[in-house]
Amino acid sequence: MFRGSMVALVTPMLEDESIDYVALEALIEFHIKSKTDAIVAVGTTGESATLDYKEHCEVLRFVVSKVAGRIPVIAGTGANSTREAIELTQCAKDAGVDACLLVTPYYNKPTQEGLFLHHKTIAEAVDIPQILYNVPGRTAVDMTPKTVIRLSKITNIIGIKEATGDISRVAQIKAGAGEEFDLYTGDDATAVEFILAGGHGGISVTANVAPEAVHDIYMAALDGDAVKAQELDASLKALHSDLFLEANPIPVKWALYRMGMMSKTIRLPLTVLSESAQPKVVAAMEQAGIKLS
């Protein structure tokens, strides 16, 4: 349903930690101008865990209104409470998004049957295209390919964001879910390999700061041009790594601050990028050809 580079958009904040809607609008225009193929708003990179329900819905309505149909908008609506995830997904549908992205329930550590029933219940409750999101490094639970394949049979579950970095899962999921089920990488470092193996694109943190480059890399990979994709990706290798020196979105929000795009504000319990990590992120940005303010 969606193809190419989808940015896992940060949520800019003012010094008092309120949402900076001026900066958010500027980021939206930056991405549309830079060929980003879709915006994922208020996902985990957008600090969804520390936004309250009202803020979550307000940001989604704002993004949809400012994008104005120029590219798709996907809403992060996952939660570790099934009821809360349903409420957020309904709010996103009412806001007019094109699809929702639902991270596996974090901390709870449900069984595979629990994961299946969680996502099945949300899909049946809200009639909107839904994308599963598997990131065990952050949630402490891994949705297996077998469970993904079971969920793929539900009509409005259209794909998965797979952030394990395990390329073998592309073939495993394709074999059971079929070609119509969309596969998106959530691991910037292995994105080229993932797409060349049969993935349809990625939901990227790196795309926040290098959107046009990530778009071009993903398009080359989707075209099957491995040499071009790998050559283009070479300058971003350090960025893929160093944007995760500390918990996401700490480094990427600081990188955008250094680009003059927004403040460096981030909500507790996350903190501003440490002074020891800042030179590494700057070096990675310079290697990628990103201009600093």
Buried (B, 14 or more C-beta within 10 A) or exposed (E): BBBBBBBBBBBBBBEEEEBBBEBBBBBBEBBBEBBBBBBBBBBBBBBBBBBEEEBBBBBBBBBBEBBEEEBBBBBBBBBBEBEBBBBBBBBBBEBBBBBBBBBBBBEBEBEBEBBBEBBBBBBEBBEBBBBBBBBEEBBEBBBBBEBBBBBBEBEBBBBBBBBBBBBEBBEBBBEBBEEEBBBBBBBBBBBBBBBBBEBBBBBBBBBBBBBBBBBBBBBBBBEEBBEBBBEBBEBBBBBBBBBBBBEBBBBBBBBBBBBEBBBBBBEEEBEBBEEEBBEBBBEBBEBBEBEEE
